[in-house]
């Protein structure tokens, strides 16, 4: 019997610097029955030409012409012929056993989803850090799994896109990636997937490697108004997915914390988003969550006058140095 095929879907936009290393991580998988669907989103740095020059039978190269990462992933998903789907960003890596271990865990479980820990790294995976192990576990209570991730227990974390492995049959039950979102699109999508799954299976031996960029070019670090608006809409969508636990204490606590995070990110530059997020936080009962803003002086101001004053002071200082 043939081993199941995995479709690895990689959206790329000007990713020439890291795509070779990313592809090496895919080709180096112990599970070899794979197709690699790379969707180029209008690169101008030679990424498309480089991938085309590889002339590898496992690579399927598509173009999406600047429609964004979500549209690229949707195109990849429509093109996929594998029984399992592995989304992978063009600068991230996987441990060699990642696919094999997660496929084994998902055997005969078409409605389950597998997850692994994520190591955050800059230049070398040997100096990476894993922060999510306390949040990952196997369970059939998928809604509680997500609420715990979102902050129901007081602290919160994230699952990065590439940590998941999903049966194609499960993804077929979910609406596509929301192409209007520019931030937290993966969180919104996988919230819909996980709440449709009948269980989450944690595979601790597998590792996903998430590359961080010192200049903060990761989407996760960006705080432009369009990203904050996207984050707000993504959270609105997430809040609607909890059919079993909606209204519970854990649900309210997690949602309030998540809306407060958006309010903190928006303040003081984007008052409208800040007010909307604060109102929604209050509707869920408020949150005692306090952010770590960084810097000794800023943290002292926060402890005395609160986080709003600390953020306003930081922006005041930033504006002085920018003029």
C-alpha positions in Angstrom: 0.0 0.0 0.0 1.3 3.4 -1.0 2.1 5.8 1.8 -0.3 8.8 1.8 0.6 11.9 -0.2 1.2 15.2 1.5 0.7 18.5 -0.4 3.1 21.1 1.0 1.7 24.5 0.0 4.2 27.4 0.0 3.2 30.9 -0.9 6.2 33.1 -1.8 6.7 36.7 -2.4 10.3 37.9 -2.9 11.6 35.0 -0.8 14.8 34.2 -2.7 16.9 34.6 0.4 15.5 31.6 2.3 13.5 29.5 -0.2 16.4 27.1 -0.9 16.8 26.3 2.8 13.0 25.9 3.2 12.9 23.5 0.2 15.9 21.5 1.6 13.8 21.0 4.8 10.9 19.6 2.7 13.1 17.4 0.5 14.8 16.2 3.6 11.6 14.8 5.2 11.6 11.1 6.1 8.2 10.9 4.5 8.9 11.2 0.8 5.5 10.9 -0.9 5.0 14.7 -1.3 4.1 17.3 -3.8 5.3 20.9 -3.2 2.9 23.5 -4.5 4.7 26.8 -4.6 2.5 29.8 -5.4 4.5 32.9 -6.5 2.6 36.1 -5.6 4.4 38.4 -8.1 8.0 38.2 -6.9 10.5 40.6 -8.4 13.7 39.2 -6.7 14.2 36.2 -8.9 12.2 33.7 -6.7 10.0 32.6 -9.5 12.9 32.1 -11.9 14.9 30.2 -9.3 12.1 27.8 -8.5 11.4 27.2 -12.2 15.1 26.4 -12.8 15.0 23.6 -10.3 13.0 21.5 -12.7 11.9 19.1 -10.0 9.0 16.7 -10.6 7.8 17.1 -7.1 7.4 20.9 -7.5 4.2 22.4 -8.9 4.8 26.1 -9.6 1.8 28.4 -9.8 1.4 32.2 -10.0 -1.1 34.4 -8.1 -0.1 37.9 -9.3 0.0 39.9 -6.1 -3.3 38.8 -4.6 -1.7 38.1 -1.2 -0.7 35.1 0.9 -4.3 33.9 1.6 -5.2 33.9 -2.1 -2.0 32.0 -2.8 -2.8 29.4 -0.2 -6.3 29.0 -1.5 -4.9 28.5 -5.0 -2.5 25.9 -3.6 -5.3 24.2 -1.8 -7.4 24.0 -5.0 -4.5 22.4 -6.8 -3.6 19.9 -4.1 -3.9 16.2 -4.8 -2.5 14.9 -1.4 -4.5 13.4 1.4 -2.8 15.7 3.9 -2.1 19.4 3.7 1.0 21.1 5.1 1.0 24.9 4.8 4.6 26.2 5.0 5.9 29.8 4.7 8.8 30.4 2.3 11.3 31.2 5.1 10.4 28.5 7.7 11.7 25.0 8.3 10.4 21.6 9.5 12.2 18.9 11.5 13.0 15.9 9.2 10.4 13.7 10.9 7.6 16.3 11.1 5.4 14.9 8.3 6.0 11.3 9.1 5.2 11.6 12.8 2.1 13.6 12.3 0.8 11.4 9.5 1.2 8.4 11.8 -0.7 10.2 14.5 -3.5 11.0 12.1 -3.9 7.4 10.7 -7.6 6.5 10.4 -8.6 9.8 11.9 -10.0 11.8 9.0 -11.5 14.5 11.2 -8.5 15.1 13.5 -5.8 17.7 13.2 -2.2 17.3 14.3 0.0 20.0 15.9 3.6 20.2 17.1 5.7 22.7 18.9 7.2 25.7 17.2 10.8 26.9 17.7 11.3 30.6 17.1 14.7 31.4 15.7 16.6 34.2 13.9 19.7 32.9 12.1 20.2 29.4 13.6 17.8 26.8 14.8 20.5 25.9 17.4 19.7 29.1 19.2 15.9 28.9 18.9 13.3 29.1 21.7 10.2 27.0 22.2 7.5 28.8 24.2 4.3 26.9 23.5 4.7 23.5 25.1 2.4 24.3 28.1 -0.4 25.1 25.6 -0.2 22.0 23.4 -1.8 18.6 24.3 -4.0 16.0 22.7 -7.8 16.4 23.3 -11.2 15.9 21.9 -12.3 19.2 23.5 -11.1 21.3 20.6 -12.9 24.5 21.7 -11.2 24.4 25.2 -7.9 23.8 23.4 -8.3 27.1 21.5 -9.6 29.0 24.5 -6.6 27.9 26.6 -4.4 29.2 23.7 -6.3 32.5 23.6 -5.9 33.2 27.3 -8.6 31.4 29.3 -6.0 30.4 31.9 -4.6 33.9 32.1 -1.6 33.5 29.8 -1.8 33.1 26.0 0.2 31.8 23.1 -0.1 31.0 19.4 0.2 28.1 17.0 2.1 29.1 13.9 0.7 28.0 10.6 3.3 25.3 9.7 2.9 23.5 13.1 -0.4 21.9 11.9 -0.9 19.0 9.6 -4.5 18.5 8.4 -6.3 15.8 6.4 -7.6 17.3 3.2 -11.1 15.9 4.0 -11.3 18.1 7.1 -10.2 21.2 5.2 -12.9 20.5 2.6 -15.5 21.1 5.3 -14.2 24.6 6.0 -14.5 27.8 4.0 -11.3 29.0 2.3 -8.7 31.4 3.8 -10.2 34.8 4.1 -8.5 36.8 1.4 -9.5 40.2 2.9 -7.3 39.7 6.0 -3.7 40.8 6.1 -3.0 39.9 9.8 -4.0 36.9 11.9 -5.4 35.3 8.8 -3.8 32.0 9.9 -5.3 32.2 13.4 -8.7 32.9 12.0 -8.5 30.1 9.4 -7.2 27.5 11.8 -9.8 28.5 14.5 -12.4 27.5 11.9 -10.6 24.3 11.1 -9.9 23.2 14.7 -13.5 23.8 15.8 -14.6 21.6 12.9 -12.1 18.8 14.0 -13.2 16.1 16.4 -9.8 16.2 18.1 -6.4 17.8 18.3 -3.4 15.4 18.4 -0.1 16.8 19.8 3.0 15.3 18.4 5.8 16.5 20.8 8.7 14.9 18.8 8.0 16.9 15.7 9.2 20.6 15.5 8.2 23.5 13.3 10.9 26.2 12.9 9.5 29.8 12.6 12.0 32.3 11.3 11.9 35.7 13.0 13.4 38.8 11.4 15.4 41.3 13.4 13.9 44.3 11.6 10.4 43.1 12.5 9.3 42.4 8.9 7.2 39.4 10.1 3.5 40.2 9.6 3.0 39.3 13.3 5.1 42.3 14.2 3.4 44.9 12.0 1.1 47.5 13.6 -0.1 49.5 10.6 -3.8 50.4 10.7 -4.7 47.8 8.0 -3.1 45.1 10.1 -5.0 46.2 13.3 -8.3 46.3 11.4 -7.5 42.8 10.1 -6.7 41.6 13.6 -10.0 42.9 14.8 -12.0 41.3 12.1 -10.2 38.0 12.6 -11.0 38.0 16.3 -14.6 38.9 15.5 -14.7 35.7 13.4 -12.9 33.6 16.0 -15.4 34.7 18.6 -18.3 33.2 16.5 -16.8 29.7 16.2 -17.4 28.4 19.7 -20.8 26.8 19.5 -20.3 24.6 22.5 -18.5 26.9 24.9 -19.9 30.3 23.9 -20.9 32.3 27.0 -18.8 30.2 29.5 -16.3 31.9 31.9 -13.4 30.5 29.9 -14.8 31.8 26.6 -15.4 35.3 28.0 -12.0 35.5 29.7 -10.1 34.4 26.5 -12.1 36.8 24.2 -11.7 39.7 26.6 -8.0 39.2 26.8 -7.6 39.0 23.0 -9.6 42.2 22.5 -7.5 43.9 25.1 -4.3 42.9 23.2 -5.7 44.6 20.1 -6.6 47.7 22.1 -3.1 47.9 23.5 -1.5 47.5 20.1 -3.8 50.3 18.7 -3.2 52.8 21.4 -2.6 55.8 21.2 -2.2 56.0 17.4 -5.5 54.4 16.2 -8.2 55.6 18.6 -11.2 54.2 16.7 -9.8 50.7 16.7 -8.7 51.1 20.3 -12.3 52.2 21.4 -13.9 49.4 19.4 -11.6 46.8 21.0 -12.1 48.2 24.5 -15.9 48.1 24.1 -15.8 44.5 22.9 -13.4 43.6 25.8 -15.9 45.2 28.2 -18.8 43.3 26.7 -16.9 40.1 27.6 -16.5 41.2 31.2 -13.1 43.0 30.9 -9.6 41.7 31.4 -6.9 42.2 34.0 -4.2 41.3 31.4 -1.2 43.7 31.6 1.3 43.8 28.7 5.0 43.8 28.9 6.0 46.9 27.0 9.8 46.6 27.4 12.4 49.0 28.7 13.0 49.9 32.4 11.6 53.5 32.2 8.5 52.4 30.2 7.8 49.6 32.7 8.2 52.0 35.7 5.7 54.5 34.0 3.3 51.6 33.4 3.5 50.4 37.0 2.7 53.9 38.3 0.4 55.4 35.7 -0.8 52.4 33.7 -0.1 51.0 30.2 -1.9 53.9 28.4 0.4 56.5 29.9 3.4 54.4 29.2 2.5 53.9 25.5 1.7 57.6 25.1 5.0 58.5 26.6 6.8 56.1 24.3 5.1 57.6 21.3 6.0 61.1 22.5 9.7 60.2 22.8 9.6 58.4 19.4 8.2 61.5 17.7 10.9 63.7 19.2 13.6 61.5 17.8 11.9 61.2 14.4 11.9 65.0 13.9 
